[in-house]
Amino acid sequence: MKAVILAAGIASRLRPLTDNTPKCLLKVGTKNILELSIDNLLVNNITDIVIVTGYLEQQIKDFMATTFPQLKVNYIYNEVYDSTNNIYSLWLAKDALLGDEILLMDSDIIFDPKIIAALINSGYENCLALKRHKVGDEEIKVKADINGRVLEISKIVPAIDAIGESIGIEKFSKSSLYKLFEVIDHKVLDEKMVNIFYEVAFEEMIKEGENIYIVDTTEYICMEIDTAADLKTAADELIKYKFTNQ
C-alpha cells in the first residue's frame, strides 16, 4: 500500500504562522503535523510514501530528510499551488499511484494511528474515515445509506442529511483507483476544474457505480488544523488523549 499526502497549499487562514512555514510543519505540541502523520503511517507499516508539495516545498523535503532519513519519499511538485485545489494535487500524483492500493491523506490533520488500521481492516475496498458530530458549513459532510455506503460527500450536503464529517483519510483499491483517476482526468483535463475539492470526483465515481463506505472512527482523536486556535486545542487534546489511552 502507498500513502499519498497532499501538502501543497498556502494555508492563508493560518497567517502569519504560515508566512514562512508550510502548514504541515507547524507544531502541535512537541512535533509538527507532518511528523505526527508519518509516525502514524510507520506504526501501520506503511513506508511507501508520496508527498505532493507546493508552497515552501524545500522546507518539507529538508525536514523529511533530517527526521526520517530511512524513508525514500517520492515528491511531486504542484507549481500552481496558489491557484489550484487538492483535486489537482492528487491528479499530479496519478502516475506515482496507479497500480497500487492507496491511503489518501490531507496534510493538516492530527489523528490516532488506529484510524489507519480501522480503514485497512474494514473489509471494504474503498472507504473513508468518518467522525460523527454536529456539522456546520465548513465540514466535508457525508450522506450514507443504512449500510454505510456513501451517497453524497461535500460541504453542501445539508446538515440534516449528514451522518458526520469525512476527516480527510481515505482508502482506495487498485482497481477503483483507475476509475477515480478516470473521473479526475475528465474534471481536470476536459472541464478545467482544477480549483475544486477531490470529493467532487468521489461523488462522480459513486454515480458511475463504484462504492465507497464509511468507517466510523469517532472514538479516536482527529482534528483538522485551520486556525491558530486549532493548534492550541489540538495540542491540549493530544496530551489528554494520550494520557487517557496509556
N, C-alpha and C positions, 0 to 999 in steps of 0.2 A: 504493500500500500504506500502511495505517495501522499504527502501533505502539501497543500499549497496555501501559503499565507499571503494575503493581499495587503500590501503596506506602502501604497504609492501616494496616498492623499496628503494634503496640506494641513488639515485639521485646524481650520481658521477659528473655530469656536474656542479653541484652547490657547489662542494667542493671549499674552505674549510668551507663554510657556513653549510654544512651538515655533517661535520666531527663528530659533537657531537649533532646534532639536526635532527630529521626527516624532510623531505622536507615539509610535510603538516603543520608543526609547525613554519615555517619561517613566519615572519611578513610582511604583506602588509599594510603599514600604521600603524594603532593602533591595528589591530587584525591579528591573523595568518590565513593562508589559510583554515585550518580545521574549525576554529571558524566561518569564513565567510560562509563556506558551510553549517554548522549546522544551523546557523541563517537563511539561505535561506530555508532549509527544514522546520524549525519550522514556518516560515511565511506562508508556504503552508500546515500547519497542518500535517506534516509527522513526527511522533515521534518514529516509529518502525525502528531502525537503526542497520545495521550490518556493522562493520568495519573489513576489513581484514588487519592485521598488519604484520610486519616482522622486519625490521630494527628499532632498538631502540624502540620497542613496548611499553615498560613500560612508556616512556615519554608520549605517546599518551593516554594511559589509565589514567595516573595521571592528565593530562590536562583535559580530559573529565570529570573525577570525580570531579575536582575542579570547572570547569567552567559551566558544565551542570549536576549538581548533581541530577536533577529531571529525567534525562533520564536513562532508562535501556538499555544499549547498549550491543549487542551480539558481542563479539570479537572472531575472528578466526585467528589463528596464522599460517603464512606461514614460516615454519622453514627453507625452502630452498629459501628464498627471494633473495639471492645473485646469484642464478643460474637459476631462472625461470622468466617468464614474466607474464603479467596481466591475460592471459588465465588461468594460473594455480591458481592464487589467486582467480579468480572467481569460478573456479571448486571446490576449497576448501569450498566455501560458499554454495554449492549446497543444502545440507540438510537443511540449515537455510532459504533458499529462496523458494524452491519448494512449490507450493500450494498457492502462493501469486502473485499479480501483483507487479512488482518491478520497481524502478528507479535505474539505474546503473550509478555510477558517478566515474570519476577519482578524485584523491585527490589533484591534482596540478593545479586546475583552479579557477580563481575568476570570478564570473558571477552574473548577475542580477537575483533575485528570480523569476522574471516574466518568465524566461525561463522554469522553472519547471511548472509553471501554464500553459504555452503555450503547453507543451507536454501533460499534464494531460487533458487539454480541447480541444485537437486537434481533437478528434473523431476517432483517429487511435488506434488500439490495440497495435501495435508496431511502434515506431517512434524514431527518433533521432534529436537532435538539430543541425542545420546547420548554419554556418557562410559563407556568400558569400564574397569572396575576392580573389585576385590573389594568387594562391597557388604555393608552391615550393616542394622540395624533402621531407621535414620533416613532412609536414602535413598529417593527415589521410584524404585522398581525397575521394569525393563521386561522383559517376556517377549515374544519375537517369533518368527515362523516363519522358515523358511530364506530367504525372500525379503525379510526385514526388515519385514514387516507386523506392527504391534503387536497382540498378543493380550491382554495384561494390562498394566496400569500402576498401581502403588500401592505404599505402604510394606509391604503384607502379602504381596506376591509372594514366594514362597520364594526365598531367595538362590541356591539350587542351580539354579533355573529361570531366573534373571535373566541377561541378557546385559550388563547395565550399568545406569547411572543416567540418568534424564532430568534434565537440568541446569536446566530451567526456561525454555527458549526454544522456542516452537512456531510453526509457520506453518499458517494455515488459509485455504482458498479461500473465495471469496464464497459459493458455493452450499453448501459444507459448514458454513459459519458459521451459516446458518439452522437446520441440523439441530442443531448444537451448542447454540444458544440455545433450541431447542425442548425439548431434554433438560434444560437448566438451568432453564428456566421450570417444568418439572414438578417438579424437585428443590426449587426454592426456594418456588414458589407453592403447590403441591399437597402435597408431602411435608414442607415447612418445614425442609428440610435446609440450613440456612444456615451451619452451622459445620463444613463438610467441605471437602476439597481438590477443586479443579476436575477433577483426574484421574478422579474418580468419573464425571463427565459424559463424559470421553473414552471410558472403558470402555463406557458405555451406548451411545454413538453407534456404537462399533465393533460391538457386539452387534446393532445395528439396521441394519448394512450399510455404514457408512462405513469407509473405510480411512485409517489413519494409519501412516506409515512412519518408520523410524529413519534418521537421517543421522549416521554415525559421525564425531564431532568430537573424538575422543580426543587427536589430535595437537596440539590447540590448548589454551591455558591456559583454565581455567574453575574457579572456586571459589565455593561458597556461603558467605556470611558469617553465622555463627550465634553465634560467641563472640568474646571479646576476643582470644583466641589466634589465631582465624581471621584477624583484621585484620592482625596482625603477620606471619603466614605468607603471607597474600595479598600484602602489600607486598613481602616478600622475593622471592616467586615472580614477581611482576610485573616487578621490576627485573631478575631473572635472565633471564626470558623475553624482555624487550625487548632485553637485551644480546646474547643468543644469536641473535636473529632480525633484527638490524640488517642 
